[in-house]
Amino acid sequence: MTALEVQRLCEAQGWPFCIIGGIAVQRWGEARFTKDVDLTLFTGFGEEELYLDFWLKHFQLRPSCSRKFALVNRVLLLANSRGIPIDVAFGATDFERRSIERSSLWPMSEGEALRTCSAEDLLVHKCFANREHDWVDVDGILARQRGQLNLRLVRRELKPLTDLKEEPKIMERLEQKIVRQTQPFTLIKATKRRKGPP
């Protein structure tokens, strides 16, 4: 499994990391097939090229990526020998550090386990990305983890990020989805049109 291969490389270097993206969605949301591996690797600022050189010894750059692109956008787009995409985000923010600290192991088959972000931090990642398929994942996480999520934590982590991005509607959309998930069985009475006077 590519995710385990990537994880072992991080662990061998003693690097703080956690897996996000589709694999974390499988753990916390609606199960869906994914071969991609997305992870946050906490690099801080200033030594990104060293990390970049390390990964290029093990994987190849995807055609859409270059060294300059990776350093400017702080994400390294790789592929293994089988062509499976691997996205390594160079983490440096307080949220990314805390997300890694809150990560936990997800037991897999044959005694293996993958380190993924928490359900709450996955919600933050998905809302912040703000793409339509991310909001589908948000629905799945809210539904599957209903009653178990620390929504106060989600709001506390997401709000400063949306302020920085200047997209307050992200918070509004999340709140609407939370309301729908916490009140899923509200009955709406349909009124029938009557003919003639009452």
N, C-alpha and C positions, 0 to 999 in steps of 0.2 A: 504494500500500500504506500502510495507516494507521501501521504500525510505523515506516516510513521517514519519514513526516510528523512523527511524534512525535520521532523521533531528530534530525531536522534542527532542530527547535525547540530541543532541548537543546543541540545543538552550536553553534547560532547565539548562544546565551547563554553558552557556555563552561562549562556545568554538568556536573559529574561524574555519570554515570548508567550504568546497564546494564539491558538487557531481561531479564526473568525469565519465569516462568510457561510457558504453552503453547508459545510460540515457541521458548524455550530447550529445552523438551522435544523439539521437532521436531529440534533440532540434536543433542542428546546422548542422547535416549531413543528410545522407540518412536514413530514418526511418527503423528501424529493431527491431524485437521482442527481448526483453531482460528482464530477471527477476533478474539478478544480480544487486547489489548495490555497487558501488565503490566510495569512498570519500577520500579526503585529509583532515586530521585533524591536525591542527598546534599544535604540542606538544613541539617543541624545543628539546633540549637535556637535559637528566638527570632525567626526571620524567616519562619515558615511562611505567614503571611498574604500576604506579598509574592509568594511562589511561587503561592499559591492564586489571587490576583488575575490573575497572568500567564496561568495555564491557562484561567481563565474567559473570557479575551478570545478564546480560540481554540476552546474546546469548551464543551458544556453539562453541567450537573450531571445525573446520573441521578436518577430519583425517590427512590431509596433513600438519597440523600446530601444533606447540607446543609453549610453552612459550619461549623457547630458540630461536626457529625459528623466532617468531614474533619480539623479541628484536634484534636479529642479523640482520634481513632483513628489519626491520622497517615497517612491514606490518602484520596486524592481519587478519587471514583468519577465518571468522565466518560463522555461519548459524543460521537462526531463527528456530522456532519450526516447520515450514513448509518445512524446508530444503533449503530455498532460500539463496544463497551465499551472504555474505557481506564482502567486503574487505576494511579494514580501514588502510590507509597509514599514518604513523606517520611523518608529515611534519616538516621540520626544516630549509630548505634552503631559501635563499632570493626569488628565483623564486616561491616556494610554498607559501610563505607569500604574495607575490604580486598577485599570481593567486587567492588566497582567497579574497584579497582586491578588485580585479576586478570582482569577481563573482556577479551574479545578480539573481533575482527571475524569475522563469519561471511559469507563471500562468497555473494552471491545472483546472480540473473540480471542481465544488462545492466550489469555493472560495479559494482553496488550491494553494500553489505555492512551487516549489522546487528550492533551491539555487544551481545553477550549475556554473561551470567555464565558462569563455567566449569562443567564437569560436576560438579566437587566441590561448588561453592557451590550449584548447583541441588539437589544431594542434601540439603544442609543446609536449604535453604528448604523442600523438600518434606517432609522428616522433621519439621521444626519445626511446619509447618502441621498435620500429623498427622490428615489426613482420609483416608477410605478411598481416594478416587480419587488422592490424593497418593502413597499407598503403591503403587498400581498403577504410577504413574510411576517410583517408586523402583526397582521390579522391572525396568522397561524400561531405565532408565539403567544399572543394575548389569549387566544382560545385554549390552547393546550396547557398553558400555565396559569389559567384563571384561578384566582384566590391564593396563589403562591408567590406572586411577584412583589418585590419592594418597589412600588411605583413612586414613592417619595424619592428614592435613590435615582430612579430613571429621570425624573423631572430635574433633580438637583444637578445631575451630570449633563443633561441635554440642553438646559436653558442657556448656560454660558456659550455653548457651541453655536446655538442658533442665533444668539445675539451677535456673536463674532461674524457669522455668515450673513447676518442681516436678513434672516428669513423667519420671522415670527410665526408665519402660518404653519410651520412644521409643528410647533407646539400645539396650535389649534387643532390640526388634523389628528395628532396623537390623542388629544383629549376626547375628540369625537369618537375615535375608535375605542377608547377605554370605556366610555359611556355605553356604547353599543354592546360591548362584551360583558359589562357588569349588569346590564339590564336586557339580557337576550330574549326573555320570554314575555316582554310587555305586550299585552293584547291591544290591538287597535280595532275598535268596532267600526265596521263598515256601515255607512248609512245608505239605506235604499231610497231610491227616488220614488216618491209617491205620485200617483196620477190623480189629478183633480184636487179639490179642496180637502183639508184634513177633516 
